[in-house]
Amino acid sequence: METKNLTESDSVTLQLVRESETKKVTIISAGAMTPNKEGIIKFKCIVEIDAKQKGYMPNKTTLKLLQAAYGTESTVWVGKTLNLSIGSVLGKEAIIGTPI
């Protein structure tokens, strides 16, 4: 039995984006508000990246890009694809999703 996936994060991470062949995610759930690891309530949806399903908490930059492209209703985002890149937000490395 292949066990690599047992040690991988359940979420889209910087490492996952760096190692991704496609650097693309497709949104597969409308998402919900959920606490992050610091306990702050954030939007989280499920995406598919390189044939794996992962949780994704888009940052405000990515949320603004999604809203500009598709509107503010997250149910409309289901099936949409984003190009992922690593950029800087407030001086920290961050995953930036750009709608295709």
N, C-alpha and C positions, 0 to 999 in steps of 0.2 A: 504494500500500500504506500502510495506517495504521501509523505507527511509534511512537505514544505508549507502547504496552506495552513497547517495547524499553528505555525509560528508567525504568520503574517497578520498584520493589523486588519481589523474589520473596516477600516476607514481609508479614504484616499489620503496618502501621506506624501511628503516631499520625496522620500526615497522611492515610493511607488511611481511617482511622476518621472523621476530621473531614470528609472529602469524600464519604463513603459516603451514598448515598440511603437505604439501609435500616438501616444500623448492625447488621446481622445476619450471622452466619456459620453455616454448616452444616458440621459435622465430617464429612469424607469418608474419613479414614484413621484407623486405630487408633493411629498414631504410633510413635515410637521415641525412644530416648535419643540425643542428638546434641550436639556442642559448639556453644556460642553463639560470638559474635564475640570474646569474651574467653577462649575455650577451656574454659569451664565446661560440664560435661555437663548438659543440660537436656532435658526432654520436648518433642518437636516433632511436630505432626500437620499434615495438609493440610486446609484448609478452603476452602469456597466463599463468596465475598463479592461481591455485585453481579455475578454470573456470571463471576467470575475465581477461579482456583485459586491459593491462596497458602499459604506455610508459616506456622504459628502456634505460638509458644512461650508457652503460657499461664503467667502468673505464679502464685505460690503461692496468692494470694487466689482466683484463678479456678479453679485445680486443686481447692482445698477445696470450692468451690461445686459443681463437677462431681461430685466424690466424694460430697458430701452428697445430690445429686439422683439420681445414677445408679450409685453404687458406685465401687469402686477399679479395676475392670477396664476399660481404655480401649477394648477392642473393643465394649463396650456403648454407648459414646459415639457411635459412627458413626451418622450420620443425625440426631443431636440438633442443635438450633439454640440459639445463644446471642445475646443482645442485647449489643452492645458499647457501652461508654461510656469516657470518659476521666476518670480519678480520680487520686488521689494515693496513692502507696505509698512509705513511708519518705522523704517529702518530695520525691519525683520524680513527674512525670506518668507515668501508666501506663494501659495498656488493661485494663479490667476486663470480663470476660465473665460474664454472668449467664444461667444456663439458663432457657429458656422453659418 
